[in-house]
Amino acid sequence: MVLFSPFQAEESFVENSNVHSLDDLERMHMEEPFSAIVVGGGEIIHWHRFGQKRTFNSTDFEAYPMDKVWLVPCFMKMKYNVPLLWNAPGIPFDFDADKALAHYLFSNIDYLSVRNDFSKQVLIDCGIPDAAIQRVPDTGFSLKNVATDQELHDARNHVFPGLAHYAVFHCNRFIPESEINNVVATLKELHDDGHEIVLLPLAYTHGDEDILHTIHDACPFPCLIPQHPLSLLEIIGILSDCEIYVGTSLHGSVTASVFGRKTVSFDYQQTKKTRDLYHQLGRDAFYVTDGNQLAETVSDALQTQQPVDFFDTQQQLNQHFDKLFALITQGNIVTPNPSSQATQFSDLVQKCFDAEYRSIGLSQRIDELDTALEKNEGFVNYFKPRAEYFESELNKQLNRVHELEELQQHPVKIILQNIKHK
């Protein structure tokens, strides 16, 4: 198995493994052909390039080309007919801007599996038949099978020796500053109740560690925070034995719940995927978006929350992985490249160029209108003082007219008032 991402890196989640740049995928395939390409991850099927750190030590966030993770494999399938399989990624946004292009890309995938109903509906809206889409549970629910209890204990003990009776908290850099006091108050209640508090970064490149250090410094009681970037096994080890997980990460909740741990989602970003997860788990009452409700919800979870039965979920995932394994080992192409592919691609490229030139034309027209607006604003500003002067003079004349009208209607009263003032 060879790992790829938009940038070459050493993968911290799997020690001593190398991740190749997707820029090298085609060259490596030509040198030694791959049996299949598997696309997997989180909510990765979209066009947007959000900011994240390139390395753990980076201080700047830069646009991350997540689109390459699934687009490059699409073009590899088109060019080389190598089987293309989706390992249940998520589609967080619709493709309404260009459903024809989306259909062109999605319709040529040999095994099309997604992790939730919204993702499936996006594909259907793009013209993909319902029968061609496999809706499978989040593959994170299979994490209980990646290591033995002893391996998880050893991994946990490597980070925090002797850790016991503890609560885990996680948040990312998007937490509102106004909610930090609610978090500290909630963690204090847990601490006063006898829990050790672990502040657990789950995505270092998203800035988790920095904001958790801020919360650590705001807590008037001791909290534990890892001193080095954790491996996947260490993260699972910590989540697998906590009394409760409280945080914003969907996979934090997935991992803790599959090991029978109590969970509370503090979803201050109000994401549909996390709300749907808690509904799926039957834990709607433990999904909160307002920090004012956090402490009470955590207390309720500790007292009343019951474990989730994952038997059916595990069965579905077993079938999913069996299907993936069979397709990879057999190398069968389920969806061969259509004979009209080149023509379709030509039409779509023309459409992209046409849209680009229209965009350039609109941009130029906007610049012209901006220039005209600036000139008009200049004229307005030039005549504004004169307009204000004439308005002032007009008001004076109107006041004089009003005085004359009053004098005409009440001449004696006005004369007496003038004598009195003298």
LUMTOR-637278 format. One record per residue (C-alpha): x, y, z. Coordinates in nm, 3 decimals. Layout:
REM LUMTOR-637278
- xx|yy|zz
- X|Y|Z;
...
//
This chain:
REM LUMTOR-637278
- xx|yy|zz
- 0.000|0.000|0.000;
- 0.135|0.342|-0.102;
- 0.002|0.658|0.065;
- -0.061|0.986|-0.118;
- -0.173|1.336|-0.023;
- -0.141|1.678|-0.191;
- 0.204|1.720|-0.035;
- 0.486|1.480|0.045;
- 0.518|1.421|0.419;
- 0.610|1.178|0.691;
- 0.283|1.049|0.833;
- 0.266|1.096|1.209;
- -0.040|0.874|1.249;
- 0.155|0.574|1.119;
- 0.512|0.593|1.245;
- 0.793|0.587|0.990;
- 0.557|0.575|0.693;
- 0.611|0.804|0.397;
- 0.331|0.990|0.223;
- 0.399|1.073|-0.141;
- 0.280|1.382|-0.321;
- -0.012|1.331|-0.558;
- 0.203|1.509|-0.815;
- 0.406|1.186|-0.830;
- 0.110|0.948|-0.860;
- 0.111|0.924|-1.239;
- 0.489|0.882|-1.264;
- 0.489|0.608|-0.999;
- 0.199|0.430|-1.173;
- 0.390|0.433|-1.502;
- 0.696|0.285|-1.330;
- 0.501|0.020|-1.139;
- 0.126|0.008|-1.211;
- -0.112|0.017|-0.916;
- -0.381|-0.249|-0.880;
- -0.632|0.014|-0.771;
- -0.660|0.364|-0.630;
- -0.861|0.406|-0.309;
- -0.986|0.751|-0.209;
- -1.063|0.793|0.159;
- -1.070|1.049|0.436;
- -1.317|1.283|0.596;
- -1.534|1.547|0.432;
- -1.298|1.570|0.134;
- -1.515|1.569|-0.180;
- -1.544|1.940|-0.257;
- -1.379|2.225|-0.452;
- -1.286|2.453|-0.162;
- -0.932|2.513|-0.041;
- -0.946|2.589|0.330;
- -0.654|2.710|0.538;
- -0.446|2.469|0.740;
- -0.086|2.431|0.854;
- 0.153|2.240|0.628;
- 0.354|2.106|0.924;
- 0.310|2.073|1.299;
- 0.554|2.359|1.356;
- 0.400|2.598|1.104;
- 0.254|2.922|1.231;
- 0.075|3.018|0.909;
- -0.235|2.865|0.753;
- -0.232|2.818|0.376;
- -0.491|2.703|0.125;
- -0.493|2.322|0.125;
- -0.574|2.167|-0.217;
- -0.812|1.900|-0.088;
- -0.967|1.877|-0.435;
- -0.651|1.701|-0.558;
- -0.720|1.409|-0.325;
- -1.013|1.298|-0.537;
- -0.963|1.478|-0.870;
- -0.618|1.337|-0.950;
- -0.746|0.978|-0.902;
- -1.042|1.059|-1.130;
- -0.809|1.160|-1.410;
- -0.588|0.856|-1.344;
- -0.894|0.637|-1.398;
- -0.980|0.819|-1.719;
- -0.629|0.798|-1.862;
- -0.512|0.455|-1.743;
- -0.836|0.271|-1.661;
- -0.697|0.182|-1.317;
- -0.984|0.078|-1.084;
- -1.100|0.372|-0.870;
- -1.266|0.301|-0.534;
- -1.413|0.538|-0.275;
- -1.370|0.431|0.087;
- -1.674|0.615|0.225;
- -1.561|0.979|0.213;
- -1.802|1.263|0.285;
- -1.937|1.534|0.055;
- -2.001|1.841|0.274;
- -2.134|2.078|0.003;
- -2.354|2.054|-0.305;
- -2.222|2.079|-0.661;
- -2.498|2.304|-0.792;
- -2.248|2.536|-0.964;
- -2.172|2.272|-1.229;
- -2.364|1.947|-1.200;
- -2.262|1.839|-1.552;
- -1.893|1.847|-1.461;
- -1.962|1.676|-1.128;
- -2.158|1.400|-1.305;
- -1.872|1.351|-1.551;
- -1.629|1.295|-1.262;
- -1.854|1.089|-1.033;
- -2.000|0.857|-1.298;
- -1.668|0.686|-1.372;
- -1.591|0.544|-1.026;
- -1.586|0.166|-0.986;
- -1.700|0.154|-0.623;
- -1.886|0.464|-0.509;
- -1.939|0.459|-0.132;
- -2.013|0.756|0.094;
- -2.058|0.794|0.467;
- -2.391|0.972|0.509;
- -2.727|1.051|0.351;
- -2.635|1.409|0.258;
- -2.335|1.289|0.056;
- -2.550|1.033|-0.121;
- -2.813|1.295|-0.205;
- -2.548|1.524|-0.357;
- -2.447|1.240|-0.591;
- -2.810|1.170|-0.681;
- -2.864|1.542|-0.751;
- -2.568|1.521|-0.991;
- -2.738|1.244|-1.187;
- -2.576|0.938|-1.029;
- -2.828|0.649|-0.999;
- -2.927|0.556|-0.645;
- -2.834|0.192|-0.708;
- -2.475|0.289|-0.795;
- -2.415|0.452|-0.455;
- -2.324|0.256|-0.143;
- -2.423|0.433|0.181;
- -2.201|0.284|0.453;
- -2.138|0.385|0.815;
- -1.841|0.604|0.900;
- -1.539|0.373|0.880;
- -1.420|0.520|1.210;
- -1.662|0.277|1.375;
- -1.419|0.000|1.284;
- -1.137|0.150|1.495;
- -1.200|-0.103|1.771;
- -1.039|-0.362|1.545;
- -0.709|-0.182|1.481;
- -0.531|-0.281|1.805;
- -0.559|-0.505|2.111;
- -0.654|-0.371|2.453;
- -0.294|-0.418|2.566;
- -0.158|-0.224|2.268;
- -0.396|0.062|2.344;
- -0.302|0.054|2.713;
- 0.067|0.070|2.626;
- 0.012|0.356|2.381;
- -0.189|0.552|2.639;
- 0.068|0.483|2.908;
- 0.344|0.609|2.680;
- 0.179|0.952|2.668;
- 0.036|0.975|3.021;
- 0.177|0.707|3.253;
- -0.077|0.582|3.507;
- -0.365|0.782|3.360;
- -0.701|0.680|3.514;
- -1.051|0.819|3.576;
- -1.017|1.103|3.329;
- -1.224|1.319|3.094;
- -1.107|1.422|2.747;
- -1.181|1.764|2.597;
- -1.114|1.876|2.240;
- -1.183|2.192|2.042;
- -1.040|2.365|1.736;
- -0.937|2.722|1.663;
- -1.289|2.819|1.559;
- -1.428|2.809|1.913;
- -1.574|3.153|1.996;
- -1.371|3.337|2.256;
- -1.693|3.399|2.448;
- -1.733|3.021|2.500;
- -1.396|2.961|2.669;
- -1.531|3.057|3.013;
- -1.811|2.799|2.971;
- -1.554|2.536|2.879;
- -1.336|2.618|3.180;
- -1.640|2.605|3.410;
- -1.741|2.264|3.270;
- -1.390|2.123|3.306;
- -1.370|2.259|3.661;
- -1.685|2.066|3.756;
- -1.531|1.750|3.611;
- -1.205|1.816|3.795;
- -1.382|1.885|4.124;
- -1.573|1.559|4.076;
- -1.244|1.368|4.074;
- -1.164|1.348|3.701;
- -0.825|1.422|3.557;
- -0.863|1.654|3.258;
- -0.691|1.568|2.929;
- -0.683|1.837|2.657;
- -0.641|1.630|2.341;
- -0.534|1.777|2.004;
- -0.676|1.572|1.717;
- -0.571|1.781|1.415;
- -0.242|1.957|1.471;
- -0.242|2.109|1.122;
- -0.576|2.276|1.201;
- -0.433|2.457|1.502;
- -0.591|2.241|1.775;
- -0.280|2.246|1.992;
- -0.261|2.627|2.007;
- -0.619|2.680|2.123;
- -0.596|2.395|2.375;
- -0.288|2.561|2.527;
- -0.498|2.877|2.560;
- -0.764|2.680|2.748;
- -0.494|2.508|2.955;
- -0.365|2.849|3.065;
- -0.718|2.967|3.149;
- -0.790|2.673|3.382;
- -0.719|2.742|3.753;
- -0.654|2.369|3.807;
- -0.408|2.119|3.654;
- -0.483|1.981|3.307;
- -0.286|1.731|3.100;
- -0.183|1.812|2.743;
- 0.049|1.598|2.524;
- 0.405|1.722|2.494;
- 0.457|1.581|2.143;
- 0.239|1.509|1.837;
- 0.051|1.185|1.894;
- 0.027|0.881|1.670;
- -0.312|0.743|1.572;
- -0.268|0.455|1.817;
- -0.193|0.697|2.102;
- -0.501|0.906|2.024;
- -0.722|0.596|2.013;
- -0.560|0.469|2.333;
- -0.651|0.789|2.519;
- -1.008|0.807|2.385;
- -1.076|0.437|2.437;
- -1.055|0.446|2.818;
- -1.185|0.792|2.913;
- -1.488|0.835|3.138;
- -1.629|1.090|2.894;
- -1.530|1.269|2.575;
- -1.646|1.630|2.537;
- -1.563|1.818|2.220;
- -1.628|1.932|1.867;
- -1.461|1.652|1.670;
- -1.694|1.409|1.496;
- -1.431|1.136|1.503;
- -1.356|1.207|1.866;
- -1.719|1.117|1.936;
- -1.708|0.820|1.697;
- -1.394|0.673|1.855;
- -1.501|0.720|2.215;
- -1.853|0.587|2.157;
- -1.739|0.272|1.974;
- -1.531|0.184|2.281;
- -1.838|0.227|2.502;
- -1.738|0.567|2.637;
- -1.980|0.850|2.716;
- -1.974|1.146|2.478;
- -2.102|1.503|2.455;
- -2.069|1.705|2.136;
- -1.998|2.074|2.180;
- -2.067|2.169|1.818;
- -2.028|2.548|1.826;
- -1.985|2.539|1.446;
- -2.326|2.368|1.416;
- -2.225|2.112|1.154;
- -2.490|1.890|1.001;
- -2.259|1.588|1.000;
- -2.215|1.594|1.380;
- -2.582|1.659|1.448;
- -2.669|1.364|1.222;
- -2.412|1.145|1.399;
- -2.565|1.211|1.741;
- -2.910|1.140|1.601;
- -2.779|0.814|1.456;
- -2.629|0.722|1.795;
- -2.955|0.808|1.973;
- -2.773|1.078|2.168;
- -2.960|1.388|2.049;
- -2.989|1.510|2.409;
- -2.610|1.519|2.435;
- -2.554|1.740|2.130;
- -2.516|2.107|2.229;
- -2.423|2.421|2.038;
- -2.450|2.668|2.328;
- -2.177|2.660|2.592;
- -2.425|2.771|2.858;
- -2.578|2.422|2.835;
- -2.247|2.236|2.836;
- -2.188|2.172|3.207;
- -2.543|2.048|3.268;
- -2.533|1.823|2.959;
- -2.201|1.671|3.066;
- -2.342|1.602|3.412;
- -2.651|1.436|3.259;
- -2.433|1.222|3.029;
- -2.225|1.093|3.319;
- -2.539|0.993|3.509;
- -2.775|0.866|3.239;
- -2.603|0.797|2.904;
- -2.608|0.434|2.789;
- -2.362|0.254|2.554;
- -2.454|0.221|2.187;
- -2.501|-0.120|2.021;
- -2.274|-0.122|1.714;
- -2.337|-0.481|1.600;
- -2.530|-0.391|1.283;
- -2.285|-0.112|1.206;
- -1.991|-0.351|1.230;
- -2.166|-0.598|1.000;
- -2.218|-0.329|0.737;
- -1.855|-0.221|0.761;
- -1.733|-0.580|0.731;
- -1.929|-0.616|0.407;
- -1.791|-0.284|0.284;
- -1.428|-0.379|0.350;
- -1.479|-0.725|0.198;
- -1.606|-0.557|-0.119;
- -1.308|-0.319|-0.127;
- -1.063|-0.603|-0.070;
- -1.214|-0.811|-0.350;
- -1.201|-0.523|-0.597;
- -0.840|-0.441|-0.508;
- -0.711|-0.798|-0.524;
- -0.904|-0.895|-0.836;
- -0.828|-0.568|-1.014;
- -1.160|-0.580|-1.196;
- -1.285|-0.264|-1.362;
- -1.651|-0.234|-1.273;
- -1.708|0.089|-1.465;
- -1.498|0.099|-1.785;
- -1.416|0.435|-1.937;
- -1.703|0.536|-2.171;
- -1.623|0.564|-2.542;
- -1.759|0.920|-2.539;
- -1.522|1.030|-2.262;
- -1.291|1.238|-2.482;
- -1.582|1.426|-2.640;
- -1.741|1.491|-2.302;
- -1.411|1.617|-2.165;
- -1.366|1.844|-2.467;
- -1.711|1.998|-2.414;
- -1.645|2.052|-2.043;
- -1.307|2.214|-2.108;
- -1.472|2.450|-2.358;
- -1.735|2.532|-2.098;
- -1.466|2.612|-1.841;
- -1.284|2.842|-2.084;
- -1.612|3.010|-2.177;
- -1.694|3.067|-1.810;
- -1.342|3.203|-1.749;
- -1.370|3.454|-2.033;
- -1.716|3.559|-1.916;
- -1.572|3.607|-1.569;
- -1.289|3.821|-1.710;
- -1.542|4.031|-1.902;
- -1.759|4.079|-1.593;
- -1.452|4.172|-1.389;
- -1.356|4.437|-1.645;
- -1.712|4.574|-1.645;
- -1.707|4.592|-1.264;
- -1.379|4.786|-1.281;
- -1.539|5.030|-1.528;
- -1.841|5.078|-1.302;
- -1.614|5.127|-0.999;
- -1.426|5.401|-1.187;
- -1.751|5.570|-1.290;
- -1.879|5.548|-0.933;
- -1.562|5.712|-0.800;
- -1.604|6.000|-1.049;
- -1.969|6.048|-0.953;
- -1.878|6.041|-0.586;
- -1.616|6.310|-0.663;
- -1.883|6.533|-0.821;
- -2.114|6.475|-0.526;
- -1.840|6.562|-0.277;
- -1.749|6.875|-0.479;
- -2.104|7.013|-0.478;
- -2.195|6.889|-0.130;
- -2.071|7.205|0.057;
- -2.270|7.429|-0.182;
- -2.577|7.213|-0.136;
- -2.540|7.235|0.242;
- -2.503|7.618|0.218;
- -2.817|7.656|0.006;
- -3.006|7.419|0.236;
- -2.905|7.637|0.533;
- -3.016|7.954|0.352;
- -3.343|7.788|0.256;
- -3.410|7.696|0.618;
- -3.343|8.058|0.721;
- -3.589|8.187|0.464;
- -3.849|7.931|0.567;
- -3.810|8.037|0.929;
- -3.854|8.401|0.822;
- -4.167|8.311|0.629;
- -4.298|8.129|0.936;
- -4.234|8.438|1.152;
- -4.416|8.663|0.905;
- -4.712|8.426|0.898;
- -4.724|8.431|1.277;
- -4.711|8.814|1.276;
- -4.993|8.830|1.028;
- -5.212|8.598|1.235;
- -5.126|8.734|1.582;
- -4.984|9.088|1.539;
- -5.060|9.213|1.894;
- -4.915|8.902|2.061;
- -4.595|8.924|1.861;
- -4.550|9.300|1.935;
- -4.602|9.243|2.312;
- -4.345|8.962|2.310;
- -4.094|9.189|2.135;
- -4.157|9.474|2.389;
- -4.115|9.231|2.680;
- -3.780|9.109|2.548;
- -3.660|9.469|2.517;
//
